[in-house]
């Protein structure tokens, strides 16, 4: 059993390009993450089991078990503990860590299929902020409305067709509203904090059951395969939580196939996880409270309010900030770098494009990225990372960063064989017989 710890920011370890921590380190970091998030929400406790035949505790909210185990065994263990098999996958991935890739099973008590149908009156509002996103805004609005999510678009005086395209779609759909901000005239600079204060006010006045602070170049996805975003928020609420965090996945162009139209998910399949400390605080969906929920002072990354209970599994924030060489040069060099507020720049904001210049390339090599096809396929390589962002090299939380030399029970590729030998064949037979007996009853 693990407990959350506080302390100095850990030193990030170095791994080869495209690599992440070995499996044992990832599992340990996942346990630290769950202990911290569950501790913050008072939702229960988690446990990390260092043996593929270990039985989940009946009282554990989440149990993470390391080691290869057959599906039938996991189902029997779940039934005995009154839990369910939530996820099966692998921890640790990459050329240097391939030998230490570790299978794991996650047991929990949050079953979306057991939640009553989503009421028709369940109201989710996406507050979308835009500036020159004409190539993606129409697809974004169509996707959100197909999921019965209302949209309020706040445009920061785009100079392309973004606002006009949104207005045309809104004219035939009362579920879309829009405004220009600031109301009077285009601003001299992009002032993020003022825009986020407007997001706070809009969210508080919305009357919605849930609010999503959403950018135009994003696709949000629930942590459960086949469960829509709106449905997932309803489930999270039924499980007793009122805020959702996200894992940032920056999708990168590896060729010039994007020509300004189509669905982002189909055009881009290569990504890297967010590597800035702000990427690990992405609490951008919340249930409105009696008092306004604050997010402006944290750059929109952290919804702050009393009684916040953050759901431990992160939703996916699939981000498509640069979509081709031409788009990257126009967006970064022309539309962004000279437009950022000097005052906010002095505060350390708006630094994410500083490395680009007119000599920069805006294409990535696939070998430096992870591939995304389906959620199930991703789980076979990066289950822990996508559920929690734990073990990624830039993770700033103590106990959750990568560590190439773990000193825990989960250390070493011989984990499974050594533990099975210690357990003994007789004890294994007793465990199997007990679970089979319980299944028959």
C-alpha angles and dihedrals in degrees: 000000000000132000127202116259133202125209146109120334107273122241110254114236123225123241130175117280111284091015132114134190121305116265099262092052091049093052092049091049090049090055091052090049094051092047091053097046096042090046091053092051099039087226098137137279138294133217135200114213115202096202133068092223097046115121119235114242113254091229098048117111091203127014121189114196122192124211138050115298132164119254093243091056092051091051092051091048091050092050092051092050094045089242136107137238101257102174139001121192146104137290122216125029138184142083097284095039099045093107091053098048104134128205115226140180125211118207121190145149099242107101113171091196090062094055116100117254116286108264115242089234094056100121122207119178124197112203103204121194117200144184119169099338099137093136094060109021098086093050090047093053092046092050095049094045091049086061090049092248116147117230132210111186120203109194119197092212101286115207093209130060096285097110095041092050091050091047092053092052092044091053090070099034124059088194089075122069128170145186140179117241128240090030101218107049143332113295123242090232139016103261106190098185093056090048091050092050086057088051089052092051093046092050093049093049095042100089087216124147090224134012127205119199097214135180121212094241095056138093115201119207134183120242091243121077112241095014114115123228095251092046091048092054090051089052092048089053091050089051089058103259130123105188137050129207125202139214112228116230112181109203114210133203113243094177140011098265094121110094100169102276140074136049117320094216091060097043098050128045104155121084146161127210118252110272102190119095089241089063089070093061107058104143093155102145123063146153109254114248135209089264123045115277110236123224106138098087091057095049091258094298101108127045105209124198139131115272094022113169112188117204108239098226111075120227116229118261103195105195125195104183098153118033106173141350092268093046092047095051093047096044099042105031100033110022104032119024097059094038102060117112109260089215093054090045089057088055090057097259126132097030098128094096098042094105093062126092138160087278095055124114116227097200125089130211111246090223090068094052142065121245123233120200106140134352091245091053091048090053091060088064111020110018097139095043095052094044097047114001084234118149095022110137096245096046105134099197118104112252093013101079124093119276120187092197107048117187100197136101086271095067124123139022091260092069099113099042094045094049094046089052091051093047092055131215095267093055091048091053090050092052093049093047092049093051093045090051091051091049092053092051 
